[in-house]
Amino acid sequence: MSTMQEVAKKAGVSKATVSRVLSGKGYVSEATKTQVYQAIQETGYRPNLLARNLATSKSGYIGLVVTNTLYSGNYFSELLSQAALKLEASGRQLILADGKHSAHEEQAAVQFLLDLHCDAVIVYPRFLSVDEMDELIERHRQPIMVMNRKLRKHQSHCICCDHKGSSFNATRYLIEQGHRDIAFITGVLDSPTARERLAGYREALEQAGLPVREALIATGKWTPASGASGVEHLLSTKQRFSALVASNDEMAIGAISRLGQAGLSVPGDVSVIGFDNVPTGAFLSPPLSSVKEPVSEMIHEVINRLTAMLDGGYFSKDNLYSSEMIVRESVGKGPYFQQK
């Protein structure tokens, strides 16, 4: 393995000049840079990135912590791809760390990224509490941004979506279309997102003066199979429902399949709404109505804030992002619809 000294000898410059070229600090003429880069290519030299990061205090790395249970599906794919593209455009590198299955492991993942000398870390938490995340931000000099959770002490360090409000709006839309018996399939209930969406459904019914019937609430696991199982449970209760809100599109797709197996048409017998607006939803029969959450906009704002914290500059003070309701043919008029 070649060394920096060998590169310097090959290029006919000092070791200090090679170091300046690699770090980007200090003046080096373009001709000399060309000589150094050519010598690096010819010798096959690979710089010690950790040592360089320690010397320059900036690595160009941005860490992202996400628990592995969220890796599948359109939501995370959009988040990860948009984060990578946005950071690439700013000349930075994204490093992903697995938050695994507990608050302790999420904290360990954050520490792992900081030990790699990441300039900043984005956390998409599932297990860490608000207080624990506020403490993390206070404890470290590197900026830490929290996505999808509202903090109490460090609101400039968080961006979140109004999951409760978006679920409220989806349920209210069904009520406006003449539905009164509305079922709901939750996500995994240790997820803050799942709990907020359930809360929005409950609040919409209560504000409309409709009873919240626990028999019309089924627990899902974010998968198509759990959506089908949720409908199986709902049908077993013998409770009538003319509409269904599923906490994501994957479960909505499973629910529609099971409804069809039971001889129920969508939307003729049951109207269905999901969340996340997966690309395949528009091509189902019938096309799926869905709530589109602003994942791209949120991750862009997170990275804009980190860039401002690292390099200086202005960032928006808007923390809470709203979703868009996309109405397609999976929702029809309910039995109580009244033409205005």
C-alpha positions as CSV (number, residue, x, y, z in Angstrom):
1,M,0.0,0.0,0.0
2,S,1.4,3.3,-1.0
3,T,1.9,6.3,1.3
4,M,1.5,10.0,1.2
5,Q,5.3,10.3,1.1
6,E,5.4,8.2,-2.1
7,V,2.8,10.4,-3.7
8,A,4.8,13.5,-2.8
9,K,8.0,12.0,-4.3
10,K,6.1,10.9,-7.5
11,A,4.6,14.4,-7.9
12,G,7.8,16.2,-7.0
13,V,6.3,18.2,-4.1
14,S,6.4,18.1,-0.4
15,K,4.2,15.9,1.8
16,A,2.6,19.1,3.2
17,T,1.5,20.1,-0.3
18,V,-0.1,16.7,-0.8
19,S,-1.9,17.1,2.5
20,R,-3.2,20.6,1.5
21,V,-4.5,19.2,-1.8
22,L,-6.4,16.4,0.0
23,S,-7.8,18.6,2.8
24,G,-8.7,21.5,0.5
25,K,-7.1,23.9,2.9
26,G,-4.4,26.4,1.9
27,Y,-3.5,27.6,-1.6
28,V,-2.1,25.1,-4.1
29,S,-1.9,26.0,-7.8
30,E,-4.0,24.1,-10.3
31,A,-0.9,22.8,-12.0
32,T,0.4,21.3,-8.8
33,K,-3.0,19.9,-7.9
34,T,-3.0,18.1,-11.3
35,Q,0.5,16.7,-10.6
36,V,-0.7,15.4,-7.1
37,Y,-3.9,13.8,-8.4
38,Q,-2.0,12.1,-11.2
39,A,0.6,10.8,-8.7
40,I,-2.3,9.5,-6.5
41,Q,-3.8,7.6,-9.5
42,E,-0.4,6.2,-10.5
43,T,0.6,5.0,-7.0
44,G,-2.9,3.8,-6.1
45,Y,-2.8,5.8,-2.8
46,R,-5.9,5.8,-0.7
47,P,-5.9,8.5,2.1
48,N,-6.7,7.5,5.7
49,L,-10.2,9.2,5.8
50,L,-10.5,9.0,9.6
51,A,-7.1,10.6,10.1
52,R,-8.0,13.3,7.6
53,N,-11.3,13.9,9.3
54,L,-9.6,14.4,12.6
55,A,-7.2,16.8,11.1
56,T,-9.8,18.9,9.2
57,S,-12.6,18.6,11.8
58,K,-15.2,18.1,9.0
59,S,-15.8,14.8,7.2
60,G,-18.6,15.7,4.7
61,Y,-20.6,12.8,6.2
62,I,-24.2,13.1,7.3
63,G,-25.6,10.2,9.3
64,L,-29.1,8.8,9.2
65,V,-30.6,6.6,11.9
66,V,-33.7,4.5,11.1
67,T,-34.8,1.3,12.7
68,N,-34.8,-1.7,10.3
69,T,-38.5,-2.4,10.7
70,L,-39.1,0.8,8.6
71,Y,-36.7,-0.2,5.7
72,S,-39.4,-1.7,3.4
73,G,-42.1,0.2,1.6
74,N,-42.5,3.3,-0.5
75,Y,-42.3,5.7,2.5
76,F,-38.7,4.8,3.5
77,S,-37.6,4.4,-0.1
78,E,-38.6,8.0,-0.9
79,L,-37.0,9.2,2.3
80,L,-33.7,7.5,1.7
81,S,-33.5,8.3,-2.0
82,Q,-34.3,12.0,-1.5
83,A,-31.8,12.3,1.4
84,A,-29.1,10.7,-0.8
85,L,-29.8,13.0,-3.8
86,K,-30.0,16.1,-1.7
87,L,-26.8,15.4,0.1
88,E,-25.0,14.5,-3.1
89,A,-26.0,17.8,-4.6
90,S,-24.3,19.5,-1.6
91,G,-21.1,17.4,-1.9
92,R,-21.8,15.4,1.2
93,Q,-22.1,11.6,1.8
94,L,-25.0,9.8,3.5
95,I,-24.2,7.1,6.0
96,L,-27.1,4.9,7.2
97,A,-27.1,3.3,10.7
98,D,-29.6,0.8,12.0
99,G,-31.6,1.8,15.1
100,K,-32.7,-1.8,15.6
101,H,-35.3,-2.5,18.2
102,S,-35.0,-0.2,21.3
103,A,-34.3,3.3,22.5
104,H,-30.9,2.1,23.7
105,E,-30.0,0.7,20.2
106,E,-31.2,4.0,18.6
107,Q,-28.9,5.9,20.9
108,A,-26.0,3.5,20.1
109,A,-26.6,4.1,16.4
110,V,-26.4,7.9,16.9
111,Q,-23.1,7.4,18.8
112,F,-21.7,5.1,16.2
113,L,-22.2,7.8,13.5
114,L,-20.7,10.5,15.7
115,D,-17.7,8.2,16.4
116,L,-17.3,8.1,12.6
117,H,-17.0,11.9,12.8
118,C,-20.2,12.6,10.9
119,D,-20.7,16.3,10.7
120,A,-24.4,15.9,11.7
121,V,-27.0,13.2,12.3
122,I,-30.6,12.8,11.2
123,V,-32.7,10.6,13.5
124,Y,-36.0,9.0,12.4
125,P,-36.9,7.6,15.8
126,R,-39.3,4.9,16.7
127,F,-38.3,4.2,20.3
128,L,-36.5,7.2,21.7
129,S,-38.7,9.5,23.8
130,V,-39.0,13.3,23.2
131,D,-37.0,13.9,26.4
132,E,-34.3,11.5,25.3
133,M,-33.9,13.2,22.0
134,D,-33.8,16.6,23.6
135,E,-31.0,15.3,25.8
136,L,-29.1,13.9,22.8
137,I,-29.2,17.3,21.1
138,E,-27.9,19.1,24.3
139,R,-25.1,16.5,24.8
140,H,-23.4,16.7,21.5
141,R,-21.8,19.6,19.6
142,Q,-22.6,18.1,16.2
143,P,-26.1,19.1,15.0
144,I,-28.8,16.4,15.4
145,M,-32.1,16.8,13.5
146,V,-35.1,14.7,14.4
147,M,-37.6,13.7,11.8
148,N,-41.3,12.8,12.3
149,R,-41.4,13.8,16.0
150,K,-42.1,17.2,17.7
151,L,-39.6,18.1,20.4
152,R,-40.3,20.3,23.4
153,K,-37.0,22.0,24.0
154,H,-35.3,22.2,20.6
155,Q,-38.0,22.9,18.0
156,S,-35.6,24.1,15.4
157,H,-34.1,20.6,15.5
158,C,-37.2,18.8,14.4
159,I,-39.5,18.4,11.4
160,C,-42.7,16.4,11.6
161,C,-45.9,15.6,9.7
162,D,-49.4,16.2,11.1
163,H,-50.3,12.5,11.2
164,K,-53.3,13.1,13.5
165,G,-54.6,16.0,11.3
166,S,-54.2,14.0,8.1
167,S,-56.1,11.0,9.5
168,F,-58.8,13.4,10.9
169,N,-59.2,14.8,7.4
170,A,-59.4,11.4,5.7
171,T,-62.1,10.3,8.1
172,R,-64.0,13.6,7.9
173,Y,-63.9,13.2,4.1
174,L,-65.6,9.8,4.3
175,I,-68.2,11.4,6.7
176,E,-68.9,14.1,4.2
177,Q,-69.4,11.5,1.5
178,G,-72.3,10.0,3.6
179,H,-70.4,7.3,5.5
180,R,-71.3,6.8,9.2
181,D,-70.0,3.3,9.9
182,I,-66.3,3.7,9.3
183,A,-63.7,1.0,10.2
184,F,-60.1,1.6,10.9
185,I,-57.0,-0.6,10.7
186,T,-54.1,0.7,12.8
187,G,-50.4,0.3,12.3
188,V,-48.2,-1.2,14.9
189,L,-49.2,0.7,18.0
190,D,-45.7,1.1,19.5
191,S,-45.3,3.5,16.6
192,P,-46.0,7.2,17.3
193,T,-47.3,7.6,13.7
194,A,-49.8,4.7,14.2
195,R,-51.1,6.2,17.5
196,E,-51.5,9.7,16.0
197,R,-53.4,8.4,13.0
198,L,-55.7,6.4,15.3
199,A,-56.2,9.5,17.4
200,G,-57.2,11.5,14.3
201,Y,-59.8,8.9,13.3
202,R,-61.3,9.0,16.8
203,E,-61.4,12.8,16.9
204,A,-63.1,13.1,13.5
205,L,-65.9,10.7,14.6
206,E,-66.3,12.5,17.9
207,Q,-66.5,15.9,16.3
208,A,-69.2,14.6,13.9
209,G,-71.2,13.3,16.8
210,L,-70.6,9.7,15.8
211,P,-69.8,6.9,18.3
212,V,-66.3,5.4,18.3
213,R,-67.0,1.7,18.1
214,E,-64.0,-0.3,19.3
215,A,-65.3,-3.3,17.3
216,L,-64.6,-1.4,14.1
217,I,-60.9,-0.9,15.0
218,A,-58.5,-3.6,14.0
219,T,-54.8,-3.8,14.7
220,G,-52.4,-4.1,11.8
221,K,-48.7,-4.4,11.2
222,W,-48.1,-2.2,8.2
223,T,-48.2,-5.2,5.8
224,P,-50.7,-6.3,3.2
225,A,-51.2,-9.6,5.1
226,S,-52.1,-7.6,8.2
227,G,-54.6,-5.5,6.2
228,A,-56.3,-8.7,5.1
229,S,-56.3,-10.0,8.6
230,G,-57.7,-6.7,9.8
231,V,-60.7,-7.1,7.5
232,E,-61.1,-10.7,8.5
233,H,-61.4,-9.5,12.2
234,L,-63.8,-6.8,11.2
235,L,-66.0,-9.1,9.3
236,S,-66.0,-11.6,12.2
237,T,-67.5,-9.0,14.5
238,K,-70.7,-8.9,12.3
239,Q,-70.5,-5.1,12.7
240,R,-71.7,-3.2,9.6
241,F,-69.2,-0.7,8.0
242,S,-69.5,1.1,4.7
243,A,-66.0,2.6,4.7
244,L,-62.5,1.7,5.9
245,V,-59.4,3.8,6.7
246,A,-56.1,1.8,6.6
247,S,-53.1,3.3,8.2
248,N,-51.0,2.7,5.1
249,D,-51.5,1.7,1.5
250,E,-49.9,-1.7,2.0
251,M,-52.6,-2.6,4.5
252,A,-55.3,-1.0,2.3
253,I,-54.3,-3.2,-0.6
254,G,-54.5,-6.3,1.6
255,A,-57.9,-5.1,2.9
256,I,-59.3,-4.7,-0.6
257,S,-58.2,-8.2,-1.5
258,R,-59.9,-9.7,1.5
259,L,-63.0,-7.7,0.9
260,G,-63.2,-9.1,-2.6
261,Q,-62.8,-12.6,-1.3
262,A,-65.7,-12.0,1.0
263,G,-67.9,-10.9,-2.0
264,L,-67.8,-7.2,-1.1
265,S,-67.0,-4.7,-3.8
266,V,-64.9,-1.5,-3.5
267,P,-66.3,1.1,-3.5
268,G,-69.8,-0.3,-4.0
269,D,-70.0,-2.0,-0.6
270,V,-67.0,-0.5,1.2
271,S,-65.0,2.6,0.4
272,V,-61.3,2.4,1.2
273,I,-58.6,5.1,2.0
274,G,-54.9,4.4,2.7
275,F,-51.8,6.4,3.5
276,D,-48.5,7.0,1.6
277,N,-49.7,7.1,-2.0
278,V,-47.6,4.2,-3.2
279,P,-47.0,4.3,-7.0
280,T,-49.0,1.0,-7.6
281,G,-52.1,2.5,-5.9
282,A,-53.1,4.5,-8.9
283,F,-53.1,1.3,-11.0
284,L,-55.2,-0.9,-8.8
285,S,-58.8,-1.7,-9.7
286,P,-60.3,0.5,-8.5
287,P,-57.5,3.0,-8.1
288,L,-56.7,3.6,-4.4
289,S,-57.5,6.9,-2.6
290,S,-54.6,7.8,-0.4
291,V,-53.1,10.4,1.9
292,K,-49.8,11.6,0.5
293,E,-47.4,12.7,3.2
294,P,-44.7,15.3,2.2
295,V,-41.7,13.0,2.7
296,S,-39.5,14.7,0.1
297,E,-40.3,18.2,1.4
298,M,-39.6,17.1,5.0
299,I,-36.2,15.5,4.3
300,H,-35.2,18.5,2.2
301,E,-36.0,20.8,5.0
302,V,-34.1,18.6,7.5
303,I,-31.0,18.8,5.3
304,N,-31.5,22.5,4.6
305,R,-31.5,23.1,8.4
306,L,-28.4,21.0,8.9
307,T,-26.6,22.8,6.1
308,A,-27.5,26.1,7.7
309,M,-26.3,24.9,11.1
310,L,-23.0,23.7,9.6
311,D,-22.3,26.3,7.0
312,G,-24.5,29.3,8.1
313,G,-27.6,30.6,6.5
314,Y,-31.4,30.9,6.8
315,F,-33.9,28.2,7.4
316,S,-37.6,28.1,7.6
317,K,-39.3,28.1,11.0
318,D,-42.1,25.8,9.9
319,N,-41.9,22.5,11.8
320,L,-45.2,20.9,11.0
321,Y,-46.0,19.7,7.5
322,S,-49.5,18.9,6.2
323,S,-50.5,16.0,4.0
324,E,-52.4,15.9,0.7
325,M,-55.6,13.9,0.2
326,I,-55.6,12.2,-3.2
327,V,-59.1,11.0,-4.0
328,R,-59.5,8.2,-6.5
329,E,-62.2,5.6,-7.4
330,S,-61.9,3.5,-4.2
331,V,-64.1,6.0,-2.4
332,G,-67.8,6.2,-3.3
333,K,-70.9,7.8,-1.8
334,G,-72.1,6.4,1.5
335,P,-75.7,5.5,2.4
336,Y,-76.2,8.8,4.2
337,F,-74.9,11.1,1.4
338,Q,-77.0,14.2,0.8
339,Q,-76.5,16.2,-2.4
340,K,-75.9,19.9,-1.5
